[in-house]
Amino acid sequence: MTSVSSSLGGVRRDARARPPRCEHPDLLVAVVRDAAEAARCPQLVREWTALLARCPWAGAFQSPAFANTWYGSCADTHEPVLVEGRDAAGRLRGLLPLAVHRASGTLTACGTHHAEYQTWVAEPEAGDAFAAAAFDAVARAFPGRGLTLRYVAPGSPLGWLATDPWRRSCRLEWMCRALVDVCDPERGAASLRKKSNRSRMNRLRRAGDLRFERVVDAGGFGRLLDELVPVYDLRQGAVHDVLPFGADARKRRFHEALFAAGLLHASALRVGARLAAGHVGVRDRDAVCLGVYGYAPEPGKLLRLHLAGLLEEEGVPVLDMTPGPGWKERFATRTDEVAILTFEPSATRRAARSLRLRAEAAAKRVALAAGT
């Protein structure tokens, strides 16, 4: 079962190991509203790209390509917001891409749930200082509004959360993340040679030619989505009572734009002409993230194993199963933890949230004791 730990008003002991460095007198932070044009500015894109290359924790979900693709696809529902941090010479030292939902006024990370990992981009030595200054600027620009980053990119500096006022207004909830090291002999590509997996492939071959393929062109990607989306929505509807593509007409266009921008890794396992399993996920630094994933039970496992082999060939060491249901941990070679960071400036709402979380924890304890 996915493990969860939380800390109210501070950070975990291991996150506090490095003393926070939140003082940076030369850092000037500004909030840019209606930032669609600013985010596409060639000069900012160059600065942003260079800063991202120097930032060890931010990744594809904080890239200008991802941000501008999402901002463009959701222009009618979300107002782009950029929080920029510059030094006295005007050099970009930090950037936090956000958005405001036009109807509700809710403040979100750029990409909302489409961004698997959410964080700020900054020079390593200014990571804590920029984060504290950026959240302070956000609190001033959007008084009374909270902000949740789900999930904070691993390695993001969190020392600033141990300082005032953030220790009171911020909360971290830690979630287990499953990772597959593709070279692992048990769960990586080599496990395809195991007798049980060879038997699975032989059963599929009775129904037609079995082949695994990387999808690299726009036409092939469109055909993959034609087959994959109904299977994916069917499974999500059965398990979570939601149809991600069916309920959001922008979602397919957004994924097609991400593919055109070179941010997606797509693959398919076919039996004859029929799609047995397919996957579309973001390539994020040294990993591919589990994304749109549709399958029958046995082809699903075989697709993961073939995908591990392909990633090994391509020099990508990790398949990131992402935080989520406990079934992912069964296929992982290791796990770590990522955080949900919630900033809530209202003391009343913080107290209400604390009571709700305690009630939920108590209900879980009762259910476990009852064996339900």
Secondary structure, 3 states (H helix, E strand, C coil): CCCEEEEECCCCCHHHCCCCCCCCCCCEEEEECCCHHHHHCHHHHHHHHHHHHHCCCCCHHHCHHHHHHHHHHCCCCEEEEEEEEECCCCCEEEEEEEEEECCCCCEEECCHHHCCCECCEECHHHHHHHHHHHHHHHHHHCCCCCEEEEEECCCCCCHHHHCCCHHHHEEEEEEEEEEEECCCCCCCHHHHHCHHHHHHHHHHHCCCCEEEEEECCHHHHHHHHHHHHHHHHHHHHHHHCCCCCCCCCHHHHHHHHHHHCCCEEEEEEEECCEEEEEEEEEEECCEEECCEEEECHHHHHHHHHHHHHHHHHHCCCEEEEEECCCHHHHCCCEEEEEEEEEECCCHHHHHHHHHHHHHHHHHHHHHHHHCC
